[in-house]
Amino acid sequence: MDPYVAQRFTNPQTFTNGIEGPACDREGNIYAVNYEKQGTIGKVTPLGEASIFVELPNGSVGNGIRFNQAGEMLIADYVNHNIIKVDMNTREIRIHAHEPRMHQPNDICITRDDVLFASDPDWDNNRGKLWRVNLDGTTDLLEDDMGTTNGIEVSPDEKVLYVNESVQRRIWAYVLNKNKEISDKRLLIEFPDYSLDGMRCDIEGNLYVTRIGKGVVAKISPEGEVLAEILLEGKDCTNLAFGGPEGKHCYVTVADIGNIQVFRTDVQGRCFAMRR
């Protein structure tokens, strides 16, 4: 596979147009929400064989997915204001956190000691919030009255928290301290067009950001410089995750095609390296 050249990984329209939140387990399987129908989590093997892994109960629909250090799956459930936890062996589903003050937990990121941060967009009013989800499932509102919060990620050294605003096309960087508190907010980059969705970091601290509507993944340096744009099939790319045998395969969910696409990078992803 040529580096930074995307190709199909799953067949078109095998996922709904709600496909989102890819994440890879330690065995190299890729998971994404809404396989075949809304409310499911799809599992795709490293060979591209796809199936339903679980169906979420009570009308829940997932968005962002991450894995904790125990290998459990954490899912942002935007319908019922939950963070859901799934035991990967028994497939037991339980509520890790419930926050009725959220508009909708949308995307999540995770630190090496399993603290979560969640974006919380209010799409109707082009506003949003930023939350921390603690180990015991309690939640803390870190910032209110933001733009339409969406993609979220932690830097490899866990000293920076990145949050983007889809409608406003901005990516913000916060200083993140050891107590998981944020300060010193600064604008990393603002785009003149198209929208922003999910984000991931590589181990060198570069951000990979899905540019929904443009159909590219932008690779952005820690200084806010666009280093590359990786062209995808389709326009509505929603999120991405690193995996593969060396952590250098980047799997991208694309809503208007209804599939997962993949390109190879020259640097490992942060979460891949963190779990090893």
Residue, then its C-alpha position, 0 to 999 in steps of 0.5 A: m500500500d502506497p503511503y497516504v493513498a486511500q483505498r476501500f477497506t469495506n464495501p460501500q453501503t455496508f454501514t449506514n450514513g451514520i457510520e462513525g467512531p472507528a477504533c481498533d482493538r489489540e488484535g487488529n479488529i476495527y469497530a465502527v457504529n451503525y453497521e447494516k442498521q442504526g444502533t449497532i456496533g460493527k466489527v471488521t477483521p483485519l481482512g475486511e470481513a464485517s459483522i454485527f458485534v453488538e446491538l445497543p439497548n434502549g434505542s441507544v445509538g453510538n458515535g465515538i468509540r475508544f478502548n481503555q487499558a483493560g481492553e473494554m470498549l467505551i461508546a458515546d451514546y448520543v441518544n440517551h446521554n451515556i458513555i456505554k462500556v462493553d466487555m469484549n469477551t462477554r459482550e455485556i453492555r452497561i452504563h459507565a456514565h450518564e449525564p442528562r445535562m449533555h446535549q449529546p456526547n458525540d466524540i470521546c478521547i482517552t488518556r493512558d490512565d483511562v480518563l475520558f474527555a467528551s465533546d457535546p455539540d448542540w447542533d440546533n444552535n451551533r454551540g457546544k460544551l466540553w466534558r471530562v468523564n472520570l474513572d468512576g463515571t462522574t462528569d465535570l463540565l470543563e467549558d460551556d458556550m463553545g462553538t459546535t464541539n466535535g472532534i477531540e484528542v489528547s497529545p502523545d505527552e498528554k499535555v495538550l487537549y485538542v477540541n474542534e468546532s465543526v460549524q466554526r471550522r476551528i481547532w482549539a488547543y488547551v494546556l492539560n495538567k496532571n489533574k486533567e484540568i484545562s487552561d491557556k486555551r489557544l487557537l491552533i488553526e481556523f479553516p476558511d471552508y468545509s467542516l471538521d469532524g473526528m481527530r486522532c494524533d500520531i506519536e509525533g503529535n500531528l493531528y489527523v482531522t476529517r474534513i467533512g464535505k471536502g473528502v480529505v483527512a488533513k494532517i496538521s502539525p502541533e504548530g497548526e500547519v497543514l502538512a498534507e491532505i489525504l484524498l478519500e472516495g466520497k466527501d463526508c468523512t466522519n472519523l478515523a483510527f490508527g491500527g494495522p500490524e504496526g499502528k500505521h494504518c489509518y481507517v476512516t469512516v465515510a458516511d456518503i459511501g457507507n464504508i471504511q477506507v484505509f491509508r498507510t502513514d509513516v508514523q504510529g498512531r497515539c492510541f496504538a502505541m499507548r496500548r503496547 
